[in-house]
Amino acid sequence: MPNPKRRHSKTRTRTRRAHDALAVPQFYLDKDSGEPQVPHRVNDAGVYKGRQILVGKEEKE
């Protein structure tokens, strides 16, 4: 198993780890319900871009 011959500096280690931060997920607030929604997804009511695509949970019951 290869081992480093010399110790890496703190700067080198932190520079490498600079890209490891978690990204904040993108979302928008739905116009009808006001709930946060993920873009380009059908919401719980079955509406996508203002059009009824699927029969939602509310309409089934």
C-alpha positions in Angstrom: 0.0 0.0 0.0 1.6 3.3 -1.0 2.2 5.9 1.6 3.1 9.5 1.2 6.8 10.2 1.8 6.2 13.7 3.1 3.3 15.3 4.9 0.9 17.4 2.8 0.5 21.0 3.9 -2.7 22.3 5.4 -3.2 24.6 2.4 -3.0 21.7 0.0 -5.4 19.7 2.0 -7.9 22.5 2.4 -7.7 23.5 -1.3 -8.6 19.9 -2.2 -11.5 19.9 0.2 -12.9 23.3 -1.0 -15.1 21.5 -3.5 -16.7 19.1 -1.0 -19.3 21.4 0.3 -22.9 20.3 -0.1 -25.0 22.2 -2.6 -28.3 23.8 -1.6 -31.2 22.1 -3.5 -33.0 24.3 -5.9 -36.8 24.9 -5.3 -39.5 27.3 -6.0 -42.8 28.2 -4.2 -45.9 26.8 -5.9 -48.4 29.4 -7.0 -51.5 27.5 -5.9 -50.4 25.8 -2.7 -47.5 28.0 -1.6 -45.4 24.9 -0.8 -41.8 24.5 -2.0 -41.6 22.4 -5.1 -38.6 20.9 -7.1 -38.5 22.3 -10.6 -39.6 20.2 -13.6 -41.6 17.8 -11.4 -45.3 17.2 -11.2 -46.6 18.3 -7.8 -48.9 16.2 -5.5 -52.1 17.6 -7.1 -50.9 16.4 -10.5 -50.3 19.9 -12.0 -47.3 20.7 -14.2 -46.8 24.2 -15.7 -50.4 25.1 -14.8 -51.9 22.1 -16.5 -53.6 19.1 -15.0 -51.4 16.2 -16.0 -52.3 13.4 -13.5 -55.4 12.7 -11.4 -54.3 14.0 -8.0 -55.0 12.5 -4.6 -57.7 15.0 -3.9 -59.7 14.1 -7.0 -59.5 10.3 -6.5 -61.3 10.4 -3.1 
